[in-house]
Amino acid sequence: MKSLSSGTLAIGISSFLSLPSVLSLIARFLSDHPGIECRVQEGPAEAVAALLEKGELDGAFLPEDPGAGYDIHPLAEVPLALILPKSHPLAEKKSASWDDLEGMALFLPEDFGKGMRP
C-alpha cells in the first residue's frame, strides 16, 4: 500500500484481544479510505508477531511489544478483572495480587501473558 487511496492492508490481530472492538477500528479506517482493501489474520500473539516479522503483515494489534524494530502506539489500557463466586476466599478482598492467584485453576487464552512485563 503506497498511499491511502488504494491498495491492500494486511493486519494481524491477537486472539487475546477483543476482536469486535479491533474490527470496528478497521471498519472505521476502511470507511474513511474506500479504495483500500483489508486482509485480516487472527491468531495467537506469537504467531501474529512472527507474520509481522516475516513482512507478511503491514501492522498488528497485539497485547504486548513484539520486540525491537517496531513503532509501538498503545491504544488502550485494558483492565483485567478477577471474577469469583461470593463463597471464594478472595471474594471479600478489595483487590488481589498475582501471588494471591498462585495455585488457582484459571481459564485464560493460550497466549495470555506472553511478553508481558511485571
All heavy atoms as an XYZ file, in Angstrom:
876
protein
N       0.858     -1.171      0.000
C       0.000      0.000      0.000
C       0.896      1.223      0.000
O       1.615      1.461      0.956
C      -0.901     -0.023      1.237
C      -1.891      1.087      1.255
S      -3.054      0.917      2.616
C      -2.123      1.659      3.918
N       0.876      1.988     -1.070
C       1.751      3.142     -1.198
C       1.088      4.434     -0.760
O       1.749      5.387     -0.400
C       2.248      3.254     -2.632
C       3.129      2.074     -2.996
C       3.718      2.232     -4.350
C       4.556      0.997     -4.605
N       5.310      0.933     -5.734
N      -0.208      4.499     -0.819
C      -0.918      5.705     -0.391
C      -2.196      5.276      0.320
O      -2.504      4.100      0.404
C      -1.259      6.573     -1.608
O      -2.290      5.960     -2.352
N      -2.924      6.243      0.818
C      -4.177      5.929      1.494
C      -5.365      5.937      0.548
O      -6.501      5.913      0.974
C      -4.406      6.913      2.643
C      -3.433      6.795      3.800
C      -3.733      7.874      4.851
C      -3.490      5.429      4.440
N      -5.100      5.960     -0.770
C      -6.209      5.990     -1.722
C      -6.493      4.633     -2.358
O      -7.599      4.385     -2.817
C      -5.953      7.035     -2.808
O      -4.763      6.720     -3.504
N      -5.497      3.743     -2.394
C      -5.722      2.422     -2.963
C      -4.678      1.450     -2.432
O      -3.648      1.845     -1.911
C      -5.664      2.471     -4.493
O      -4.361      2.814     -4.909
N      -4.971      0.164     -2.561
C      -4.024     -0.855     -2.126
C      -4.657     -1.822     -1.153
O      -5.855     -1.769     -0.870
N      -3.821     -2.731     -0.658
C      -4.270     -3.743      0.291
C      -3.487     -3.594      1.586
O      -2.269     -3.439      1.570
C      -4.058     -5.163     -0.276
O      -4.799     -5.276     -1.497
C      -4.524     -6.221      0.699
N      -4.193     -3.648      2.680
C      -3.609     -3.544      4.012
C      -3.747     -4.900      4.693
O      -4.848     -5.439      4.798
C      -4.352     -2.473      4.811
C      -3.879     -2.175      6.217
C      -2.457     -1.616      6.208
C      -4.830     -1.177      6.875
N      -2.619     -5.484      5.107
C      -2.626     -6.778      5.799
C      -2.417     -6.518      7.292
O      -1.383     -6.009      7.699
C      -1.520     -7.672      5.257
N      -3.417     -6.868      8.088
C      -3.410     -6.589      9.525
C      -3.534     -7.902     10.306
O      -4.346     -8.751      9.970
C      -4.591     -5.666      9.912
C      -4.452     -4.310      9.247
C      -4.726     -5.516     11.412
C      -3.312     -3.479      9.770
N      -2.749     -8.020     11.363
C      -2.847     -9.165     12.253
C      -3.511     -8.758     13.557
O      -3.332     -7.631     14.026
N      -4.280     -9.672     14.133
C      -4.969     -9.412     15.402
C      -4.737    -10.605     16.322
O      -5.018    -11.741     15.946
C      -6.490     -9.224     15.201
C      -6.775     -8.084     14.233
C      -7.182     -8.974     16.535
C      -8.250     -7.963     13.852
N      -4.232    -10.334     17.521
C      -4.069    -11.398     18.510
C      -5.429    -11.889     18.972
O      -6.333    -11.099     19.230
C      -3.286    -10.872     19.710
O      -3.359    -11.776     20.784
N      -5.568    -13.207     19.111
C      -6.825    -13.775     19.568
C      -7.132    -13.385     21.014
O      -8.254    -13.506     21.467
C      -6.818    -15.299     19.423
O      -5.660    -15.847     20.017
N      -6.138    -12.872     21.743
C      -6.347    -12.419     23.121
C      -7.178    -11.138     23.174
O      -7.874    -10.877     24.126
C      -4.993    -12.189     23.806
C      -5.088    -11.616     25.181
C      -5.576    -12.379     26.229
C      -4.711    -10.317     25.436
C      -5.673    -11.862     27.511
C      -4.805     -9.784     26.705
C      -5.282    -10.566     27.748
N      -7.099    -10.347     22.119
C      -7.798     -9.062     22.098
C      -9.262     -9.237     21.724
O      -9.647    -10.227     21.119
C      -7.121     -8.111     21.107
C      -5.658     -7.801     21.411
C      -5.073     -6.933     20.309
C      -5.505     -7.118     22.753
N     -10.047     -8.234     22.046
C     -11.465     -8.247     21.702
C     -11.609     -8.005     20.206
O     -11.442     -6.884     19.731
C     -12.204     -7.163     22.486
O     -13.508     -7.019     21.999
N     -11.888     -9.053     19.463
C     -11.983     -8.960     18.012
C     -13.000     -7.919     17.545
O     -12.688     -7.121     16.666
C     -12.285    -10.339     17.433
C     -12.092    -10.516     15.939
C     -10.679    -10.177     15.509
C     -12.445    -11.921     15.524
N     -14.208     -7.856     18.125
C     -15.170     -6.852     17.647
C     -14.664     -5.409     17.775
O     -14.872     -4.605     16.876
C     -16.401     -7.080     18.529
C     -16.299     -8.509     18.947
C     -14.819     -8.763     19.105
N     -13.973     -5.078     18.867
C     -13.512     -3.698     19.025
C     -12.412     -3.359     18.019
O     -12.387     -2.263     17.466
C     -13.044     -3.435     20.457
O     -11.964     -4.268     20.790
N     -11.516     -4.303     17.758
C     -10.457     -4.061     16.775
C     -11.052     -3.987     15.372
O     -10.687     -3.113     14.576
C      -9.362     -5.152     16.860
C      -8.353     -4.992     15.740
C      -8.664     -5.099     18.215
N     -11.989     -4.872     15.067
C     -12.619     -4.837     13.743
C     -13.394     -3.551     13.522
O     -13.459     -3.039     12.401
C     -13.517     -6.057     13.540
C     -12.784     -7.390     13.413
C     -13.776     -8.532     13.274
C     -11.799     -7.375     12.252
N     -13.974     -2.976     14.582
C     -14.681     -1.701     14.420
C     -13.692     -0.583     14.088
O     -14.010      0.314     13.309
C     -15.521     -1.362     15.647
O     -14.717     -1.024     16.741
N     -12.483     -0.626     14.650
C     -11.445      0.357     14.290
C     -11.064      0.221     12.819
O     -10.930      1.215     12.104
C     -10.192      0.157     15.152
C     -10.248      0.576     16.597
C      -8.977      0.143     17.322
C     -10.414      2.081     16.716
N     -10.889     -1.024     12.381
C     -10.524     -1.273     10.982
C     -11.655     -0.840     10.063
O     -11.418     -0.207      9.020
C     -10.157     -2.761     10.771
C      -8.881     -3.100     11.557
C      -9.985     -3.074      9.291
C      -8.563     -4.580     11.624
N     -12.901     -1.135     10.437
C     -14.057     -0.750      9.612
C     -14.131      0.765      9.471
O     -14.425      1.280      8.382
C     -15.343     -1.291     10.222
N     -13.849      1.480     10.557
C     -13.859      2.946     10.503
C     -12.781      3.464      9.548
O     -13.011      4.372      8.758
C     -13.660      3.509     11.911
C     -14.150      4.910     12.064
C     -14.224      5.386     13.488
N     -13.896      4.353     14.467
C     -13.394      4.592     15.658
N     -13.171      5.805     16.045
N     -13.121      3.608     16.491
N     -11.592      2.869      9.614
C     -10.496      3.246      8.716
C     -10.901      2.996      7.266
O     -10.705      3.848      6.400
C      -9.228      2.465      9.068
C      -8.105      2.688      8.098
C      -7.284      3.801      8.227
C      -7.882      1.811      7.050
C      -6.248      4.017      7.317
C      -6.858      2.020      6.145
C      -6.035      3.131      6.281
N     -11.468      1.811      6.997
C     -11.861      1.474      5.628
C     -12.987      2.358      5.121
O     -13.043      2.685      3.929
C     -12.254     -0.001      5.543
C     -11.118     -0.999      5.801
C     -11.654     -2.419      5.822
C     -10.014     -0.837      4.773
N     -13.860      2.789      6.006
C     -14.931      3.711      5.629
C     -14.353      5.057      5.192
O     -14.832      5.672      4.241
C     -15.887      3.901      6.810
O     -16.855      4.864      6.509
N     -13.302      5.487      5.879
C     -12.638      6.752      5.540
C     -11.733      6.629      4.315
O     -11.351      7.637      3.723
C     -11.796      7.252      6.721
C     -12.650      7.688      7.905
O     -13.858      7.927      7.729
O     -12.085      7.782      9.024
N     -11.365      5.395      3.949
C     -10.457      5.139      2.824
C     -11.042      4.027      1.954
O     -10.561      2.890      1.961
C      -9.068      4.753      3.352
C      -8.481      5.764      4.264
N      -8.700      5.767      5.630
C      -7.718      6.853      4.015
C      -8.079      6.791      6.173
N      -7.472      7.466      5.213
N     -12.088      4.329      1.177
C     -12.823      3.307      0.423
C     -12.007      2.564     -0.633
O     -12.394      1.471     -1.042
C     -13.981      4.078     -0.210
C     -13.591      5.503     -0.151
C     -12.649      5.662      0.999
N     -10.882      3.105     -1.066
C     -10.058      2.424     -2.074
C      -9.128      1.368     -1.478
O      -8.446      0.663     -2.207
N      -9.114      1.250     -0.177
C      -8.232      0.297      0.498
C      -8.975     -1.003      0.759
O     -10.100     -1.010      1.234
C      -7.734      0.870      1.851
C      -7.030      2.213      1.666
C      -6.837     -0.127      2.583
C      -5.737      2.151      0.903
N      -8.330     -2.110      0.431
C      -8.841     -3.430      0.790
C      -8.060     -3.893      2.009
O      -6.900     -3.527      2.194
C      -8.644     -4.411     -0.361
C      -9.493     -4.098     -1.562
C      -9.309     -5.133     -2.662
O      -8.970     -6.296     -2.353
O      -9.503     -4.762     -3.815
N      -8.686     -4.716      2.837
C      -8.033     -5.166      4.060
C      -8.091     -6.681      4.168
O      -9.133     -7.292      3.949
C      -8.705     -4.516      5.272
S      -7.838     -4.829      6.809
N      -6.957     -7.271      4.519
C      -6.859     -8.707      4.793
C      -6.507     -8.836      6.268
O      -5.524     -8.275      6.735
C      -5.772     -9.332      3.924
C      -5.587    -10.817      4.128
C      -4.557    -11.407      3.164
N      -3.274    -10.738      3.169
C      -2.282    -11.009      4.021
N      -2.431    -11.908      4.960
N      -1.142    -10.360      3.926
N      -7.329     -9.550      7.029
C      -7.134     -9.691      8.470
C      -6.736    -11.127      8.800
O      -7.370    -12.069      8.343
C      -8.417     -9.320      9.255
C      -8.242     -9.576     10.743
C      -8.776     -7.856      9.007
N      -5.665    -11.256      9.578
C      -5.189    -12.565     10.044
C      -5.286    -12.578     11.565
O      -4.675    -11.758     12.232
C      -3.729    -12.765      9.611
C      -3.083    -14.026     10.130
C      -3.593    -15.260      9.425
O      -3.787    -15.252      8.214
N      -3.828    -16.314     10.179
N      -6.079    -13.494     12.119
C      -6.257    -13.587     13.564
C      -5.585    -14.854     14.075
O      -5.621    -15.891     13.418
C      -7.753    -13.607     13.883
C      -8.086    -13.587     15.352
C      -8.303    -14.964     15.944
O      -8.603    -15.908     15.211
O      -8.161    -15.088     17.170
N      -4.924    -14.757     15.251
C      -4.289    -15.933     15.830
C      -3.588    -15.584     17.121
O      -3.656    -14.441     17.594
N      -2.879    -16.550     17.704
C      -2.125    -16.270     18.929
C      -1.106    -15.150     18.693
O      -0.566    -15.029     17.585
C      -1.422    -17.597     19.234
C      -2.216    -18.636     18.507
C      -2.768    -17.942     17.293
N      -0.860    -14.355     19.714
C       0.047    -13.201     19.582
C       1.397    -13.597     19.001
O       1.948    -12.889     18.149
C       0.221    -12.519     20.939
N       1.924    -14.725     19.441
C       3.231    -15.174     18.965
C       3.211    -15.436     17.460
O       4.144    -15.078     16.742
C       3.611    -16.446     19.728
C       5.059    -16.828     19.622
C       5.374    -17.962     20.577
O       5.033    -19.124     20.245
O       5.933    -17.685     21.652
N       2.141    -16.040     16.948
C       2.021    -16.335     15.521
C       1.839    -15.051     14.713
O       2.430    -14.893     13.639
C       0.854    -17.285     15.270
N       1.044    -14.114     15.232
C       0.836    -12.835     14.544
C       2.150    -12.053     14.501
O       2.513    -11.490     13.473
C      -0.289    -12.019     15.226
C      -0.368    -10.617     14.649
C      -1.628    -12.738     15.072
N       2.898    -12.048     15.618
C       4.192    -11.358     15.657
C       5.163    -11.969     14.648
O       5.942    -11.253     14.000
C       4.771    -11.400     17.066
N       5.131    -13.290     14.476
C       6.004    -13.960     13.509
C       5.662    -13.531     12.079
O       6.559    -13.298     11.264
C       5.898    -15.483     13.655
N       4.366    -13.409     11.773
C       3.956    -12.939     10.440
C       4.402    -11.502     10.209
O       4.831    -11.139      9.106
C       2.435    -13.047     10.282
C       1.853    -14.453     10.223
C       0.323    -14.398     10.259
C       2.326    -15.184      8.973
N       4.328    -10.684     11.242
C       4.786     -9.296     11.160
C       6.295     -9.262     10.889
O       6.772     -8.527     10.027
C       4.438     -8.570     12.458
C       4.655     -7.075     12.517
C       3.775     -6.353     11.508
C       4.359     -6.568     13.924
N       7.030    -10.098     11.615
C       8.486    -10.182     11.457
C       8.878    -10.618     10.045
O       9.845    -10.122      9.476
C       9.052    -11.158     12.495
C      10.550    -11.322     12.450
C      11.316    -10.078     12.866
O      10.799     -9.297     13.683
O      12.438     -9.886     12.351
N       8.111    -11.545      9.459
C       8.399    -12.035      8.097
C       7.968    -11.052      7.017
O       8.190    -11.296      5.846
C       7.706    -13.377      7.867
C       8.308    -14.524      8.644
C       7.812    -15.868      8.150
C       6.517    -16.239      8.792
N       6.015    -17.561      8.433
N       7.306     -9.946      7.406
C       6.861     -8.964      6.427
C       5.551     -9.332      5.751
O       5.180     -8.719      4.754
N       4.843    -10.332      6.289
C       3.575    -10.748      5.703
C       2.402     -9.880      6.161
O       1.304     -9.993      5.629
C       3.312    -12.224      6.016
C       4.324    -13.137      5.347
C       4.082    -14.604      5.628
O       2.936    -14.982      5.931
O       5.055    -15.379      5.524
N       2.642     -9.034      7.165
C       1.625     -8.102      7.653
C       2.171     -6.681      7.605
O       3.364     -6.466      7.799
C       1.240     -8.437      9.105
C       0.630     -9.802      9.367
C       0.468    -10.018     10.866
C      -0.715     -9.936      8.666
N       1.276     -5.735      7.360
C       1.658     -4.324      7.403
C       1.648     -3.782      8.830
O       2.315     -2.807      9.128
C       0.692     -3.490      6.543
C       0.770     -3.888      5.078
O       1.890     -3.911      4.532
O      -0.286     -4.189      4.493
N       0.883     -4.405      9.688
C       0.783     -3.983     11.081
C      -0.004     -5.014     11.857
O      -0.537     -5.970     11.284
N      -0.050     -4.838     13.171
C      -0.756     -5.813     14.001
C      -1.279     -5.160     15.268
O      -0.715     -4.169     15.749
C       0.168     -6.976     14.353
N      -2.352     -5.717     15.791
C      -2.897     -5.352     17.092
C      -2.502     -6.487     18.045
O      -3.011     -7.609     17.919
C      -4.416     -5.212     17.032
C      -4.880     -4.045     16.213
C      -5.168     -4.200     14.865
C      -5.019     -2.788     16.792
C      -5.593     -3.123     14.096
C      -5.447     -1.706     16.034
C      -5.736     -1.869     14.692
N      -1.568     -6.200     18.940
C      -1.049     -7.209     19.859
C      -1.145     -6.707     21.297
O      -1.070     -5.505     21.538
C       0.423     -7.514     19.539
C       0.702     -8.124     18.166
C       2.186     -8.107     17.861
C       0.174     -9.546     18.115
N      -1.257     -7.634     22.268
C      -1.349     -7.210     23.663
C       0.008     -6.861     24.270
O       0.077     -6.402     25.398
C      -1.968     -8.430     24.358
C      -1.537     -9.584     23.532
C      -1.489     -9.066     22.114
N       1.099     -7.079     23.533
C       2.420     -6.785     24.054
C       3.355     -6.374     22.935
O       3.046     -6.533     21.762
C       2.988     -7.994     24.798
C       3.342     -9.161     23.907
C       2.208    -10.157     23.705
O       1.237    -10.154     24.460
O       2.302    -10.941     22.754
N       4.501     -5.840     23.298
C       5.525     -5.411     22.370
C       6.127     -6.641     21.686
O       6.620     -7.538     22.362
C       6.592     -4.658     23.184
C       7.699     -4.075     22.340
O       7.865     -4.485     21.172
O       8.409     -3.208     22.855
N       6.120     -6.709     20.337
C       6.670     -7.874     19.650
C       8.192     -7.899     19.616
O       8.791     -8.861     19.184
C       6.087     -7.757     18.239
C       5.879     -6.311     18.056
C       5.518     -5.769     19.422
N       8.845     -6.828     20.065
C      10.297     -6.785     20.081
C      10.830     -5.564     19.361
O      10.081     -4.724     18.873
N      12.141     -5.471     19.303
C      12.802     -4.312     18.701
C      12.463     -4.197     17.220
O      12.138     -5.177     16.556
C      14.307     -4.441     18.885
N      12.526     -2.980     16.727
C      12.328     -2.752     15.304
C      10.940     -2.309     14.905
O      10.636     -2.226     13.719
N      10.088     -2.028     15.881
C       8.725     -1.625     15.581
C       8.381     -0.335     16.299
O       8.852     -0.079     17.399
C       7.716     -2.715     16.018
C       7.920     -4.012     15.284
C       8.630     -5.048     15.869
C       7.424     -4.183     14.003
C       8.837     -6.239     15.188
C       7.627     -5.366     13.324
C       8.339     -6.389     13.912
O       8.544     -7.550     13.237
N       7.547      0.476     15.661
C       6.963      1.633     16.334
C       5.732      1.134     17.071
O       4.862      0.508     16.469
C       6.543      2.711     15.324
C       7.736      3.434     14.718
O       8.756      3.571     15.409
O       7.631      3.857     13.562
N       5.672      1.389     18.364
C       4.559      0.929     19.192
C       3.669      2.117     19.519
O       4.141      3.152     19.957
C       5.076      0.299     20.514
C       6.137     -0.771     20.240
C       3.923     -0.237     21.347
C       5.645     -1.947     19.440
N       2.372      1.963     19.294
C       1.394      3.005     19.589
C       0.296      2.410     20.469
O      -0.660      1.819     19.953
C       0.790      3.564     18.291
C       1.818      4.138     17.373
N       2.262      5.425     17.491
C       2.509      3.584     16.355
C       3.186      5.654     16.566
N       3.349      4.551     15.864
N       0.447      2.520     21.802
C      -0.594      1.964     22.691
C      -1.953      2.593     22.398
O      -2.065      3.803     22.244
C      -0.110      2.338     24.091
C       1.352      2.586     23.940
C       1.526      3.132     22.551
N      -2.974      1.756     22.314
C      -4.322      2.230     22.012
C      -5.190      2.328     23.259
O      -6.096      3.132     23.306
C      -5.001      1.295     21.004
C      -4.336      1.215     19.635
C      -5.048      0.180     18.776
C      -4.354      2.570     18.967
N      -4.923      1.473     24.252
C      -5.780      1.469     25.444
C      -5.104      0.705     26.570
O      -4.273     -0.161     26.331
C      -7.118      0.813     25.127
N      -5.467      1.053     27.765
C      -5.115      0.269     28.938
C      -6.316     -0.628     29.202
O      -7.426     -0.138     29.400
C      -4.863      1.170     30.152
C      -3.619      2.018     30.027
C      -2.336      1.196     30.132
O      -2.300      0.222     30.900
O      -1.390      1.532     29.411
N      -6.110     -1.911     29.162
C      -7.220     -2.848     29.297
C      -7.275     -3.360     30.733
O      -6.326     -3.993     31.199
C      -7.064     -4.035     28.323
C      -8.207     -5.005     28.465
C      -6.949     -3.530     26.898
N      -8.372     -3.095     31.438
C      -8.478     -3.620     32.799
C      -8.688     -5.136     32.764
O      -9.300     -5.670     31.847
C      -9.700     -2.912     33.365
C     -10.510     -2.542     32.173
C      -9.538     -2.328     31.037
N      -8.142     -5.781     33.754
C      -8.301     -7.221     33.869
C      -9.022     -7.482     35.179
O      -8.598     -7.012     36.231
C      -6.925     -7.895     33.860
C      -6.885     -9.405     33.898
C      -7.565    -10.002     32.662
C      -5.442     -9.883     33.977
N     -10.126     -8.195     35.116
C     -10.936     -8.439     36.315
C     -10.863     -9.912     36.711
O     -10.846    -10.798     35.861
C     -12.389     -8.052     36.059
N     -10.819    -10.133     38.001
C     -10.912    -11.468     38.563
C     -12.351    -11.647     39.030
O     -12.835    -10.889     39.865
C      -9.936    -11.612     39.741
C      -9.979    -12.927     40.502
C      -9.572    -14.090     39.587
C      -9.064    -12.847     41.714
N     -13.043    -12.628     38.472
C     -14.450    -12.834     38.799
C     -14.564    -14.140     39.585
O     -14.139    -15.191     39.119
C     -15.307    -12.860     37.527
C     -15.032    -11.569     36.795
C     -16.761    -13.135     37.856
C     -15.876    -11.171     35.703
N     -15.118    -14.021     40.778
C     -15.177    -15.154     41.706
C     -16.577    -15.324     42.268
O     -17.308    -14.347     42.413
C     -14.234    -14.897     42.896
C     -12.773    -14.639     42.585
C     -12.073    -14.029     43.786
C     -12.105    -15.932     42.171
N     -16.913    -16.544     42.663
C     -18.181    -16.713     43.388
C     -18.056    -16.051     44.768
O     -16.956    -15.929     45.311
C     -18.323    -18.227     43.520
C     -17.025    -18.822     43.135
C     -16.219    -17.796     42.427
N     -19.148    -15.622     45.319
C     -19.130    -14.948     46.627
C     -18.547    -15.833     47.724
O     -18.032    -15.329     48.713
C     -20.538    -14.492     47.005
C     -21.018    -13.352     46.147
C     -22.396    -12.888     46.569
C     -22.801    -11.727     45.674
N     -24.046    -11.116     46.070
N     -18.602    -17.125     47.536
C     -18.095    -18.046     48.549
C     -16.571    -18.239     48.485
O     -15.995    -18.873     49.356
C     -18.788    -19.404     48.387
O     -18.503    -19.941     47.100
N     -15.907    -17.698     47.470
C     -14.459    -17.881     47.319
C     -13.717    -17.096     48.393
O     -14.111    -15.983     48.749
C     -14.022    -17.425     45.921
C     -12.637    -17.847     45.586
N     -11.531    -17.190     46.046
C     -12.189    -18.884     44.839
C     -10.441    -17.789     45.600
N     -10.823    -18.819     44.859
N     -12.612    -17.641     48.940
C     -11.840    -16.943     49.978
C     -11.342    -15.555     49.576
O     -11.203    -14.678     50.428
C     -10.660    -17.880     50.244
C     -11.097    -19.217     49.768
C     -12.087    -18.975     48.672
N     -11.095    -15.308     48.289
C     -10.615    -13.991     47.848
C     -11.744    -13.001     47.588
O     -11.493    -11.823     47.376
C      -9.770    -14.126     46.574
C      -8.435    -14.837     46.704
C      -7.776    -14.962     45.333
C      -7.520    -14.109     47.669
N     -12.974    -13.464     47.613
C     -14.106    -12.614     47.235
C     -14.267    -11.398     48.143
O     -14.744    -10.356     47.692
C     -15.392    -13.431     47.221
N     -13.866    -11.489     49.384
C     -14.034    -10.362     50.307
C     -12.927     -9.321     50.184
O     -13.065     -8.214     50.696
C     -14.120    -10.878     51.745
C     -15.402    -11.657     51.995
C     -15.549    -12.078     53.448
O     -14.939    -11.441     54.318
O     -16.297    -13.045     53.687
N     -11.840     -9.650     49.481
C     -10.741     -8.691     49.314
C     -11.129     -7.631     48.281
O     -11.839     -7.923     47.332
C      -9.472     -9.408     48.855
C      -8.860    -10.306     49.913
C      -7.575    -10.928     49.413
C      -6.468     -9.900     49.499
N      -5.144    -10.471     49.277
N     -10.651     -6.397     48.490
C     -10.926     -5.328     47.515
C     -10.087     -5.496     46.252
O     -10.462     -5.031     45.183
C     -10.654     -3.968     48.153
C     -11.668     -3.606     49.210
C     -11.459     -2.182     49.666
C     -12.341     -1.899     50.845
N     -13.567     -1.260     50.543
N      -8.920     -6.139     46.379
C      -8.070     -6.404     45.218
C      -7.288     -7.684     45.468
O      -7.180     -8.149     46.605
C      -7.119     -5.231     44.954
O      -6.207     -5.098     46.027
N      -6.759     -8.251     44.402
C      -5.967     -9.474     44.502
C      -4.659     -9.265     43.757
O      -4.614     -8.550     42.755
C      -6.745    -10.648     43.910
N      -3.617     -9.872     44.243
C      -2.315     -9.802     43.571
C      -2.089    -11.109     42.808
O      -2.801    -12.102     43.014
C      -1.197     -9.610     44.599
O      -1.053    -10.790     45.379
N      -1.080    -11.116     41.946
C      -0.750    -12.349     41.229
C      -0.364    -13.437     42.221
O      -0.653    -14.604     42.004
C       0.367    -12.106     40.213
C      -0.107    -11.314     39.022
C       0.235    -10.051     38.701
C      -1.029    -11.747     38.012
N      -0.415     -9.661     37.558
C      -1.198    -10.681     37.106
C      -1.726    -12.929     37.785
C      -2.023    -10.768     36.003
C      -2.560    -13.005     36.674
C      -2.698    -11.943     35.803
N       0.284    -13.056     43.330
C       0.644    -14.040     44.354
C      -0.599    -14.694     44.949
O      -0.585    -15.884     45.275
C       1.474    -13.383     45.471
C       2.877    -13.007     45.013
O       3.363    -13.596     44.022
O       3.485    -12.118     45.649
N      -1.688    -13.926     45.102
C      -2.942    -14.486     45.626
C      -3.492    -15.576     44.707
O      -4.197    -16.474     45.160
C      -4.016    -13.401     45.775
C      -3.696    -12.389     46.859
O      -2.994    -12.741     47.826
O      -4.170    -11.246     46.725
N      -3.185    -15.474     43.422
C      -3.735    -16.404     42.434
C      -2.901    -17.670     42.264
O      -3.336    -18.610     41.596
C      -3.880    -15.705     41.084
C      -4.694    -14.413     41.083
C      -4.735    -13.839     39.684
C      -6.080    -14.646     41.629
N      -1.711    -17.679     42.869
C      -0.826    -18.837     42.718
C      -1.532    -20.114     43.176
O      -2.151    -20.167     44.238
C       0.456    -18.633     43.519
C       1.495    -19.679     43.216
C       2.838    -19.371     43.844
O       3.100    -18.201     44.164
O       3.601    -20.311     44.013
N      -1.470    -21.121     42.338
C      -2.073    -22.405     42.646
C      -3.546    -22.523     42.270
O      -4.120    -23.604     42.338
N      -4.160    -21.406     41.868
C      -5.571    -21.447     41.462
C      -5.686    -21.930     40.017
O      -4.843    -21.616     39.186
C      -6.218    -20.057     41.569
C      -6.474    -19.595     42.971
S      -7.245    -17.946     43.017
C      -8.736    -18.194     42.090
N      -6.725    -22.676     39.719
C      -7.007    -23.077     38.336
C      -7.703    -21.900     37.653
O      -8.739    -21.438     38.107
C      -7.904    -24.304     38.313
N      -7.099    -21.376     36.579
C      -7.650    -20.224     35.857
C      -7.870    -20.598     34.400
O      -7.093    -21.346     33.816
C      -6.696    -19.031     35.940
C      -6.347    -18.524     37.335
C      -5.254    -17.459     37.240
C      -7.573    -17.963     38.019
N      -8.907    -20.054     33.802
C      -9.152    -20.209     32.373
C      -8.681    -18.937     31.694
O      -9.271    -17.876     31.880
C     -10.642    -20.439     32.086
C     -11.134    -21.756     32.580
C     -11.809    -21.860     33.777
C     -10.891    -22.907     31.844
C     -12.263    -23.081     34.238
C     -11.340    -24.137     32.295
C     -12.023    -24.224     33.491
N      -7.590    -19.054     30.912
C      -7.002    -17.906     30.232
C      -6.717    -18.286     28.783
O      -6.501    -19.461     28.481
C      -5.689    -17.500     30.915
C      -5.789    -17.066     32.368
C      -4.398    -16.946     32.981
C      -6.518    -15.749     32.483
N      -6.675    -17.284     27.878
C      -6.304    -17.586     26.491
C      -4.907    -18.194     26.448
O      -4.064    -17.920     27.301
C      -6.306    -16.208     25.808
C      -7.143    -15.352     26.685
C      -6.982    -15.880     28.081
N      -4.667    -19.005     25.431
C      -3.380    -19.706     25.285
C      -2.195    -18.756     25.323
O      -1.161    -19.061     25.904
C      -3.387    -20.482     23.965
C      -2.138    -21.275     23.723
C      -2.227    -22.034     22.408
O      -3.271    -22.659     22.147
O      -1.260    -21.969     21.650
N      -2.312    -17.566     24.719
C      -1.174    -16.661     24.642
C      -1.201    -15.580     25.726
O      -0.463    -14.615     25.656
C      -1.062    -16.042     23.253
C      -2.284    -15.238     22.841
O      -3.342    -15.361     23.493
O      -2.172    -14.495     21.855
N      -2.013    -15.750     26.764
C      -2.098    -14.749     27.831
C      -0.759    -14.582     28.513
O      -0.127    -15.524     28.941
C      -3.141    -15.138     28.880
C      -3.256    -14.143     30.003
C      -3.990    -12.987     29.822
C      -2.598    -14.341     31.190
C      -4.077    -12.057     30.834
C      -2.686    -13.418     32.211
C      -3.431    -12.268     32.035
N      -0.320    -13.330     28.596
C       0.885    -13.010     29.342
C       2.181    -13.147     28.605
O       3.214    -12.723     29.106
N       2.190    -13.714     27.400
C       3.443    -13.825     26.673
C       3.969    -12.444     26.351
O       3.281    -11.629     25.775
C       3.271    -14.629     25.383
C       3.079    -16.103     25.646
C       3.071    -16.882     24.362
C       2.905    -18.344     24.685
N       2.774    -19.158     23.496
N       5.174    -12.175     26.774
C       5.803    -10.890     26.510
C       5.430     -9.797     27.512
O       5.980     -8.729     27.453
N       4.528    -10.068     28.431
C       4.160     -9.046     29.415
C       5.252     -8.932     30.464
O       5.884     -9.901     30.839
C       2.843     -9.385     30.090
C       1.658     -9.275     29.188
S       0.140     -9.630     30.117
C      -1.066     -9.085     28.971
N       5.464     -7.727     30.902
C       6.463     -7.476     31.924
C       5.777     -7.017     33.189
O       4.845     -6.227     33.126
C       7.420     -6.386     31.440
C       8.229     -6.844     30.242
C       8.949     -5.654     29.617
N       9.549     -6.037     28.368
C       8.925     -6.021     27.203
N       7.682     -5.654     27.123
N       9.536     -6.385     26.115
N       6.261     -7.499     34.384
C       5.613     -7.073     35.637
C       5.814     -5.603     35.918
O       6.672     -4.972     35.430
C       6.279     -7.937     36.697
C       7.447     -8.602     36.068
C       7.334     -8.430     34.600
